[in-house]
C-alpha cells in the first residue's frame, strides 16, 4: 500500500512541475492622446495573479499555465477592458483605454464556475466597485449596498442591517466572504452581518436563486464580499483609511499592509468603528442607538506555478445598543434602572446619558472569528479548488435585570453581568470544485460541499434550544458559447438535518439537570428533522451586436426552516416580542424566471430586468390575536413587560417586479452623467385574500436619480475629481401585511444627497491621498423607511407619533492615504 501511495505522490509531483509556464506582457495607452497610462490594474481572477503598469504603461505577468481565462484592465476614469485570453505561449499585447466614468464590462465570479463577463452572464448579477463604495455614506457594508436596484435593507437603528434582495431576506440570502459562505446567527431579524466594511474591495450580488453553487438558503440571492486583489510581485502597499460622520459622531479607521515577494504574499488589517446616538428632527437624539466595532483581518499565501494557497483569518467584535423607544408624557426617553436590588424603575434619560457614547442595556455583544484555508492546484489541464472554513460565533443579548435572577448553577454558559441570552455557534464548512478541461467547447465544473454547525445556549432566558445541523451537497455547472449565444446551467442535490436538545426549566425559570426533571416543565422538546431537495438553473444571453444583449434565465432554489422558525419559544429582546416556532414547517422551494435587456453604447447605457418568483411554503411570522379579538399578549416573568406574541406560519407566495437603470452621458459633455434607476417588487400570498394578501418586509417602490460630473484632471495635482447630486424618491408602501397590525402603512418621502471628492498626487502622478465629502438627507427630512424595524417601537405621548424615525442630515468626510514600495526581485 505504501508503494502505491509513493507512486501517486511522485506522479502528482511530476505533473505539477511539468506544467507549462508562460508570460503575458505589453503596454497600455490612452486611445485619444496615445500617452502611457501608469498604475492600470491588470488581473486574472481565476489565477489570482496580476500586475500594474509602470510609468511607461508597461506590464508583465509571469508563471501562467496553459488555459483560457478572463483578464481585466481597470483604471479610474477609463472604461474597463475585459479580454478573453488563451494562454499557450508567451504573449505580448497592446491595449488602449477609453476615457469614461461608466463601468459596465466588469468580470464577476459569483454564481458562475469561473470568472465571467457580467454582460454575458444570464444570471442576474450586479457588481459594486470600490470607487462607488468610497463615495457612499454608510454605517456597515449592507447599508453601503442598499441603493443598488433591487436591493434594500431591514434595519434596527444604524448598526444592524440585513440585506433584502427582490423582497426576500433573512435565511433566504447567503453572504460570502472570499467566495465561501459565512454563518452567524442569521435567523434573527435584528442579527446583522459580521463583516468589516473597510476590508471589502468590491461586492457582487446575485438577484435570485443561487443554490447551485452555494446550497440551501441561497434561494433569494447571494452577496459576495470580495477582498482586495493580491499585490503584484515586488510590491509592498499600505493604506490608512479614516472617516467621520456628524449626525451620529461616527469615527472609523482602518490600517492595512500587504505585499507580494516572489509569490509569497500577505495582508494584515486592523480597524475600529465607533458611533454615538443618531438623531432626527422628530425624535431628537435617539437614546442607546450607538455601536462600537473592532476588526482584524489577516492573509498569508503562496502563488506558484502549481497554483496558489491562502490562509485567511478575521476577527469581528461589536457591541450594539438597542433603542427601546419608551418615553414619558413630555417625550423624554426612558431607561430601566434597578432600585435596591428588587425593583426596576423607568427613569428619564439625562442629557449627559443621551450625549454619552456609553451603550446601555438592552444591547448586543457579538464576536465572530473565522479561519479559511484555500488551495487551487493545477494538474495538467485540470484545476482543483479546495476550501475549508471554521468559524466561532458568540452572541450575547443584555437587558436590565434584578441580580438574583442571574443565578443558574446548572448552566455552564452562564455569563456575568446582565446577559439574558447567550448563543455560541461553531461552524465548519468544506468545499471542493473540479474545473474540467473543455469538452466540445463546454466548460464543465463538478463539486461537493459539507457543512456542520453546533449551537449551544446560555444566559437567563432562552428563545431557541441548543442544536446541531449537518448538510452535504453535490453539484455540477457548465458554460458554453455558440457564436453570439452564451449558455450556462447546473444542477444540485442537498441533504440536510437538524437535531435539537430538550430543555427543562424549574419554577424560577432556570435550566435543570436531565437527572432531576421532577417539578420541572419542558421549555423545548427535542426533535430531529431531515430535509432533502434539488436545485437547478439554466440561462442564455444573446449578443445581438456589441451594444445590445438579451438575457433569459430560470432557476429553482430551496431552503430548510431555520432553528427559530422551527422551535422558538421565548421573549426575543432584539425584536421586543414573544416568538413561537412550529416543528412541522416544511422546506421552502422557489422557481424564478428572469428576463433582461442591456444596451451599452458610447453615450448611453440602458438596462431593464423583470422577474417572477413563485415560492412554495413561504415562511413568515405574524402577530397572534386573542379570543376576545385583541392582540395576544404575555407578561414577561422577570421584568413584567407586556409582550405581543408572534408565531411562524407558511403559505404559498408570489413575488414579481423588476428594475430599470439608465445612464446618459451626452457628447461632447462626456464628463457629465445623468444616472437613473427604478426598483419595484410586489409580494402576495397566493391562497389568501383581503387584508392578508401581501407579504411582510417588502420594500417600497423606489426611484433614484443622480447628476454626476467627473473630471480626470482639474490641475496638475488634482485628478479623478467628481461632484454629484442625488434625488431619492420613496413611494408610499400601500401593500403591507396588515393582519393584526403586523405591519402598517408607510408614507412616501424624498431625500436629497450630494457629494464631491478628488485625488491629490505628487508631481510625478503618485497618489498622496483621496478625499471625499458627502451629505445624506440634505434637507433634514424626518421619515420612516418601511423596512425600519424601529418604526413599530415606542410611542411618544408628547407628539402622538409611533416608533422611531430614520437618521436626519448627515455630513461625512473620508480620507485615504496610500503608500507603496517597490522591492527588488530576485
N, C-alpha and C positions, 0 to 999 in steps of 0.2 A: 504493500500500500504506500509506504514511504517513497518507494522508487517512482510510482506513478505521480505522486504529488510533486516531487522534484522535477519530473518531466514537464508537468503542466506549468510550474513556475518558470522553468527555463524557456518554454515556448512563449509565455506571455512576455518575458524579459526581451527575447529576441524580436518579437513583433513590435513591442513598444519602442525599441531602439532603432528599428529599421524603418520607422515612419518617415516619409519624405518631408523635408523642411524647406520652405520657400520664403521669399521676401517680397513684399509689396512696397514700392517707393514711388515718389512723384512730387509734383509741385502744384500749389493751389494759388489761383489769382482771381482778381476782381474782373468780371466779364466786361465792365464798362471802361475801367481805367487800365486794365491789364497789369496792375501792380500786384506784388506779392501780398498775401494775407497771412500774417502770423497768428499763432495761437488758435488755429482751427482744430477742433477736436475730431479725430478720426478713430472710430471704434467699431469692433466686430463683436456684438453682444454674445453670440453663441460660444466664442472662444475666450471672452473676457480679455481681449488684447486690443491695444490701441496706441495712438501716438498723438502728438500735437505738432503742428507745423512751426518751423523756426522763423526767424525774421526775414528769410528769403522765400518763405512759403513752402519749404521742402519738408518732407516727412518720410519715415521708414518704419515698417512693422516687420519684425523678423520671426523666425521659427513658426511658420504657419503650415499646417498639414494640408494634404490634398482634401478637396471637398468644395461644395457650393455653399456660400454664406452671403449674408447681407452685411454691407458696410455702410455706415452713416457718417456724414461730414456735417458738423454743426458749428455755427458761429453766430453770435448775437448780431442782428442787423442784416443777415443774409438768409435766403431760403435754404433749408437743409437739402442735401443730396443723399439719396438712398441708392446705392449701387449694388446690383447683384453680381457677385464675382465668383468665378470658377478657378480655384487655385490648383494649378497643375505644374506651374513653373514660376521662376522669378518674374515679376511683372513690374513695369514702370507705367504709371498712369498720371494724366494731367487733368485737373479739374478747374472749372470756372464757376464761381459763386455769383448768384444774382442778388443784388441788394433788395431787401424787403423786410417787413416785420411779420409777415404771415408765415405761420408754421403749421403745415398740414402733413407733409410726407414723412411722418415720423415712423420709426420702427417700433413695433410693440412686441412684447414677449408673453403677455397674459392671454390665456385662453387658446393658445396655439402651441404646437410641439416645439417650434423653433422660431427665431426672430422673423417677423413678417412685416411688410409694409401695411400700414393701417388702412390705406385706401383699397388694398386688395383683399383684406380680411373680411369675409361676410359676417362674422360675429360682431355685434355692435360693441365697439371698444373706443374709449376716448382717452387721450393722454394729456397730462398737465405738466408743463415744463417747469424747471427750477426758476426760470425768469418770472413766470406767472405766479408761482408760489411766493416769491420775494416781493411781488407788487401787491400782495393781498394782505389785509389786516385780518388776523385770526388769533384765536386763543389755543387751538390744537389743530392737528393735521386734518381731522374730519371737517372742522369748521372751514379750513382753507379750501376744501373741495366742494363746498355746498352750493356754489353758484354755477357749477357745471350743468348744462342742460340735462334734465332727467335725474339729477342728484340733489338730495336735500339732507336735512339732519334733524333728529329728535334731540332736543337739548334739555338739560336740567341745570340752569344757570349758564355760566360761561366756561366752566371747567369740564363739563360732561357733554359729549356729543356722540350720537350713534348714527351711522350712515343709513340713508334711505335711498334706494335705487328703484325708480319707477314704482313707487308705492309699497315696496317690500323692505323689511328691516329686520333687526334682531338676529336670530339664528338662521335667517334666510340669506344673510350676507356673510361671506368669508373675507377676512383680512389676511393678506400675505405679507411677510417680510422676507426679503431675499428669495422670493418665489415659492416659499413654503408657508403654509397656514400657521397663524398664531392663535393660541387658545387661551382665553381667560375665563372669567365668569360671565360669558356673553349672554346668558339667559335673562339678566336683569335689565329692565328698561333704563335704569339710571347707572348702568355699568358701562363706562366708556372704553375706548381703545387704548391699550397700554403701549404707546409708541412715542418716541422722541420726534417731535415735529421738526426740529432743526437738523436731524440726521437724514431727512428724506430729500433725495435729489430730484425725483420726479415720481408721478403717480399715474398708474394705468387702471382704468375702471371698465369692467365688463358690465353692460347693462342687460342682464338676462341670465338664464341658467348657465352656470359654469361648472356643473357637476362632473363633466367628463374627466378633467384633469385633477380636480380638487375634491371630489367626493361629496358626501352628504353635507347639507347646509349651504351649498352654493347655488341653490335654486333661484335666488333673487339677483345674484350678481357677485362680483369679486372686486375687491380693492387691493391692488398690488402696490405696496410701498417700496420703491426702489432706492437703494443707497447710491452713493456717488460712484462714478466709474473708477476703476483702478488706475492710478497714475501711469504714464508711460515710463518705460525703463530709463533709469538715470535721473529721475525727478524726485525731489522731496518737496512737499507742499504743506503749508499751514494756513489756517484761516480763523479769524476771530469774528464771530457774529454777535451783534448786540441789537437790542430793540427796546423801545419804551412806548407804552400806551397811556394816555392821560386819564381816560374815563375810570379805569379800574387800577391805575398805578401799576400796570403790569410791567415788569422788568425781566428781560431774558437775555441770556448769553450762552454761547457755545464756542468752545475752542477745540480745533481738530488738527491733527498732524498725520500725514500719510506719505508714503513713498514706495518706490519700486527700484530695487537694486538687483540687477541681473535676474529678474524673475521672482525674487523674494520681495513680497510686498506686505505692507502693514497699514493699519489705520487705528488711531486712538482718539476718542472724543469724550469730552465731559461738558456738562452744562447744567443750567438751572433756569427755572421759570417761576416767578413769584407774582401773584396777583392779589390785590386787595378787593374790597367790595365794589361791585359795579353800581351805576346809578342811571336814573332816567327822570324826566320831569314830573311824572305822576307819583312814583314811589319814593323819590329821593334816593338816598344811598341804601341799597338792599342789604340788609344785615346778613352776615355769615355767607356771603356768596363768593368769597375768595378761594384761592388754592395755592399750593406750593408743590413744585415738581423738581426732582433731581434725576439726572440721567447720566449713564455711562455706556459707551459702545466701544468695542474693540474688534479688530480683524487682523489675522495673520494668514499668509498663504504663499503658495508657490505656483508659478506659471512656467512650465517646462514643455519640451517637445511632446511628451506623452499626454499632456492635458494640464489640468490645474487642480489644486486642492486648497480649500479655505476653511478656517475656523472663525465663526462669528460669535461674539458674546455681547450681551446687553443687560443692563440693569435699569429698571424703571421704578421710581419711588415717588408717590404722590399722596398728598393729603388734601381733601376737598371738603369745603363747608357745604352744608345742605340747608338752604333757606327754608324756614317753616312758614313764613308769611303772616304769622299771627300778629295782630295789632290791637291796641286798646281803643277806647272811644275817640281819642284825639288823633289817632292814626300813627302813634308811636309803635315801633316794632317791639315785640316782647321776647324774652328768653327765659328758659327754665332755670331755676336756682334751687338747690337743696337747702332747706332750713332745718337746723337741729337734727340732722341725720334722720328725719322722719317725715318731713313734708316737702313736696316740690311746689314751689311758688313760681308764678309767671310775672316777672318784673319788667318794667320799661327799660329798653336798652339806652345806656348813657351815650353822650356824644363821644366820649373817649373810646367806648367799646365799638361803636359803629365806624369810627375812623381808624380803628386798630387793624393791623394785619393778622392778629391772632385769630385762629379758627376755633370757634366754639362748637359744642355739641348742639345738634347732631352733625356728624361728619363721617367721612370715609377715609381709611388709610389703605393704600394699595401698594404692594410690592410685586414686581414681576421680573423674574430672572430667566434668561434664555441663552442656550448654547446650541449652535448649529454647525455640524460638520458637512462639508460639501466637497465632493470629488467628481471630476469629469475626466474620464480616461478614454484615450483613443487606442483602438485595436484594429489595425488595418483601416478599413473604411467604416467600421462601426464606432459609435460613440456611446459610452455608458455614463449616465449621471446618477450619482448616489447621494442622498441626503438623509441625515439623521438629526433629530431635534429633541432636546429635553428642556422642559420649562417648569418653573415653580411659580405658582401664583398664590399670593396671600392677600386676603381682603378682610378688613375689619370695619364694622359699622358701629359708631359710638352714639350714645344718647345720654341725657341726664338721668341719673339713677339714684336710688336710695341704697347705700352701701351694702346692707345685709343681703340684698338680692344677688350679689356677686359671688356668694359662697356656693361652690359646687364641687365637692371633693371627688366626684366620680367623673368629672370632665377633664381629661388630660390636656385639653387645648384651652382651658380657661385663661383669659388674659387679664392683666392688671387694669386698673382704672375703670373706664366705663364702657368697655367693649361689649355690645349687646349681641352682635353676630360676628362669628369668625368662620371664614371659609379658606381652607388650604387645599390647593389643587396641584397635582403632579401630572404633567403631560409628556407623552413620549410618542414621537412620530418618525416613521421610516418610509422612504420612497426610493424607488429605482425606476429609471427611464432608460430604454434602449432605443437609440436612433439608428435605424437600419438604412443601409445604402439604397439609393433609388432603384425601384423595380418598375420597369416600363414607365419611367418618369413619375412614379408615385413615391412620395416621401413618407414612409410609414414609421410610426413610433409605438412601442409597446411599453407597458409599465404596470406596477402594482404599488400599493401602499398599505401600511399597517399603523394603527394608532391605538393608544391605550391612555386612559385618563382615570385618576383616582382622586376623589374629593372627600375630605374629612371636615367635620363641622365642630364648632365650639361656641363659647360665649354663654349668655344667659337666655337668649331667645333663639328659636330655631324655625326657619321658614322652609328649608329643604333638608332631606336626610343626607347622610354620607352615602356615596355611591361609587360604582366603578363602571366605566364604559370601555368597550372594545369594538374595533372595526377593522375590516380588511376589504380592499377593493382592487379589481384588475381592470385595465382599460387599454384601448388601442385608439390611435388617432392617425389620420392621413391628410396629406395635401397633394394636389395635382393641378397643374396648369396645362390647358389645351388652348393654344392661340391666345385670345383675349379673355378666356374663361378661367377663373381660379376657384377650384373646388376645395372644400375641407369638410371633415366629418369625423365622427368617432362614436364608440360605444363603451359602456362601463357597467359593471355589476358590483354591488356593495352588500356586505353582510354586517350587521351592527347589533350589539346587545347592550343593555343597561341593567344593572343589578343594584338594589338599594338595601341598606341595613335598617332593621327595625329599631325604633327608639321609644322607650317608655319614660314617662315623667311622673314624679311624685306630686303630692298636693301642693307643694311650693313651686312647682314648675321646673324642677331640677332633674337631670338625667339620672336614672337609677341603674344599678348593675343588672345585667341579664340574669344573674343568680339570685336576684332579690326583687322579683316582679310583683310581689304581694302588695296590695294597696297602691298600685300604680295604674296608669292607663296609657294606651298607645297614643303617641304623637304621630308616628309614621309606621305604617305597616310595611314589612319587607315585600319586595316583589322582583321578578325577573321578566324583562320583556325583550323580545328579539324582533328585528326588522330586517328585511332584505328588499332590494329593488334595483331596477335598471335605469340607466340614463342613455340618451343618445343626442347627437347633434349632426346636422347636415346643412351646408350652405354653399352658395355660389355667388361670386361677384363677376360682373361682366364689364369690361373696359371698352366702352363704345369708341372712344378715342382718348387721347392723352388728357382731356379735360373732363370727360363725363364717365361716371361709374354708377352702375346699378347693383344693388345687393339684395339677396334674399336669404333668410336663414330660419331653420326650425330646430328647436331644442327642447328636450324633456329633462327635468330635474326632479329631485326629491329631497326630503329631509325627514328624519325621525323626530318625534316630540322631544323637547328638552326636559331637563330634570324639574324645572319649575312648573311647566305645563302638566307634567305627569303627577307630581307629588307635593306641590307647595301646600303649606298649611301653617300660616302664621302671619304675624304683623311684619310687613316689609317697610322698614323706616325710610328707605330710599324713595319709595313711592307713596308713603304715608297712607297705607291701606292694608286690609287683611286679605290675603290671597289664598285661594284653594285650587288644587290641581285635580286631574282626572286620569287614573292609570289606564283607562280604556280608550284613550285617544289613539287614533290611527296615524300612520305616516301621511305627510303631505306629498302630493305629486303635482307637477305643473307641466303644461305644454305651451310654449311661447312661439309665436310667429312674428318675424321681423321683416320689414321691407324698407329699403333706403335708397336715396339717390344723392350723388355728390357731383357738384360742378366746381372745378378748381381751375380758374383761368388767371391770367396775369393780373387783372384788376378787379376780379370779383370771385368770391367764394360763397357757395351756397350748399347747404346740406339739410336734407329732410329725412326723418325716420319715423316710422309708425310701428306699433306693436299691439298684439292681442295675447293676453296671458290668462289661461284658464287654470285655476288652482283647485284641485280636489282635496277635500278635507282641510280647508284653511282653518288654522287655529288662532283664536284671539280671546282676549279677556273682556268681560263686560260686568257692569255693576249689577248686583242682585237686588231684587225688590222683596219687601216683606209681605206677609199675608194681608196686612192692612193696606197695602198699596204704596207705602213709602219706601225709602231706602232700607235695605237690610244692613244692620249695624251690629258691631260687637264693641264691648268695652275692654280696653287693654287692662289686663290684670295688674300690671306693675304701675303704670302711670295714670290709669283711669281715663285715658283718651278714648273718645268715641271714633270708631273706625268704620268706614264703608267696606263692604265685603264684595270682592271681585272673584269670579271663577273663570276657568278656561273652558271654552266650548269650541266646536268646529262646524263648518258648513262649507259648501262649495262656493267659490268666489270667481269673479271675472274682473281682470284689470285690463284697461286699454288706454291708449293715448299716443303721445309722440313728442318729438322735439323738432324745432326748426332753427337753423343757425344761418346767419348771413354776414359777410364781411365785404364792404365796398371800399376800395382804395383807388380813387379816380386819377387817371393820368391827366396832367403832369404832376399832380399833387400826391405822388406815391407815398409821401411821408404821413399822409392823413388817412386814418381808417375809421370807418363807421361800422361798428360791430353790433349785431342784434341777435338775441336768441329768445325762444319761447318754449316753455315746457308745460305739458298738460298730462295728467294721469287721473283716471277715474276708476274707482273700485266699488263693486257691487256684490252683495250676497245673492247668489243665483236663485235660492229656493225661498227667499223671504220677500216681503213687500212692505209698503208703508214706511213707518219711521225706522225700521231696522234694515233697510235695504243697502245702506252704504257701509263701506269698510272703515275701521278706525285707522288713524295715523296715515291718512292720505294727504299729501301736500297740496296747497292751494295752487291754482294756475299762476304762472309767473312769467313776466316779460322783463328782460334786461337789455338796455341799450347803452352803448358806450362810444364816445368820440375819443379817439386815441391818436395823438401825434407823436411821431418818432423821428429823431434826428441823429444820424450816425455820428456827425461831428458838428459841434457849435463853435468851439475854439480848439486850439491845438491840444489842450489837455483835458477837455471835457467831451466825452464820447457817450454813445448809447443813451442819449437824453430822451426822456419821454414826459408827456403830460396827458392826463386823461380825466374825463368827466363821465360819470356813470349814473344811470337812472334805473332804479329798480321799481317795478310795478307788481305788487302782490294783490291779486284779485280776492274778493271775499270767498271764503270756503263755506258754501251753502250745502255741500254734500258731505255730511258728517254722520258718525254713528251716534244717534241721539237716544237710543234705548236707555231708559233710566238715567238720562243725563250723563252717560258715559263720556260723551263729547258734546260740545256746544258750538254754535255759530261763531265764526271768526271774521271780524271786519277786515276789509282790504286796507292797504296803506301804500304810500310811495316813499322811497328813500333816495336821496342824492348822495353820491360819494365822489371823491376826487383824489388825485394823487400825482406826484411828479418825482423824478429821480434822474440820476446820471452816474457815470463812472468817471473818476478823476485819475489821470495817468501821469507817468513821468514823461519827459521829453522824448524818450525812445518808445513810448506807447505801452509801457508796462503799467498795469492797473495798480493804483495805490489804495483806493477804497471805492466802495459802491454806496451811494446814498439814496434812500427812498423816504419820501414824506407822503403820508396818506391821511385822509379823513373819511370816516364812515358816518353815515347819518348826519350829514352836514347841517340840516335844518332842525336837528334835535327832535325828531318826531317820536311821540310815545305810541308804541304799538305792541301787539301780542301776535307772534307767529303762531299758526295753527299747530305746529309741532313743538311748541314750547310747553313742556310739562308743568312749568310753574304757573301757567295760565289758570290752573284749577286749584292752586294752593293759596289759602288765606283769604280773608275778607277785610276790607278797610272800612270800618264804620264811619270814618270822617268823610269819605268821598262816595261810599256806596259801591266802589269797584271791587270786583272779584279777581283774585290772582295777582301775580307779579308780571310786570312788563319787561320787554327786552331792553337791551342796552341803549342808552342815548348817544349823543355825539361823542365821537372818539377820535382823537388825533394819535398818529403813530409815526415814529421815526425808526428807521433801520439803518445801521452802519455795518458794512462788511469790509474787513481788512485782510487781503490775501498776501501770502508770502510764498516765494518759490525759489528753490535752489537746483542748480544742475550739478550732478555728481559724475565725475569722470568714470566711464565704463571700462571694465577690464577687457 
